[in-house]
Amino acid sequence: MPVVHHSDIAAEPFKGGASYQTLVGDEQGSTPIRVGIQTSPPGYKSALHSHPYLETITVLEGEGEAWLQGSDELVPLKPGVTLVLTPHLRHWFRTTGDRPLKTYGVHASPRRIVNIHDAI
């Protein structure tokens, strides 16, 4: 898989109306990382969650905001912003505005592991 054409990758639905294209990785964990593009519609908000590994999220299109554990302020999300989320850091993000928020995520794990948490 030396070349991945995004147009060849089907998007899988996420709860809340978002969709996700897995560009690198599979259910068998055959690659050392997982890479994907998430498209979140206006009004979307992720659950409060964490991952047991480093995750990076880069904003490609649209606008949103994120909450990161340990901060009292929301982080504005727009193209040119990358979040570097350390292992076990609780966080959520949401789409603001009237356009979808498109993000490029890298999970430092062969499998995508999402730990959902109760409200803050």
C-alpha positions, 0 to 999 in steps of 0.5 A: 500500500505505497499509495493511498487514493482517498477517493478509493476509501469508503467512509464509515459512519460515526455516531452523531453524524460524522464519517471516517476514512481509514487511510492507513491501518486495518482491523488486524493491526497490520500497520504500526499507526492508524491514519484517517480523515474525519468529516464532522457536520455542523453541530457535531460534538465528539464524546469525552474520550481519550486514547492510550497512545499519542494522537495528533489531529490536524484541521484541514477544513472548517472550524471548531473548538476542542477541550483538553484536560487540564485547560480552562480554555477551549482551543479554536480549531481552524486550518493550520492547527494541529493538536498533539494529544498525549496518552490518556489525555481526556478531550472532546471537539466540536464543529462550529459554524455552518460547514463541516469540520474535516480533520486528519488524525494519526493514532500511534497504535496499530488499532484505534482505541477510544476510551469514552468517559463520563462528563467532566 
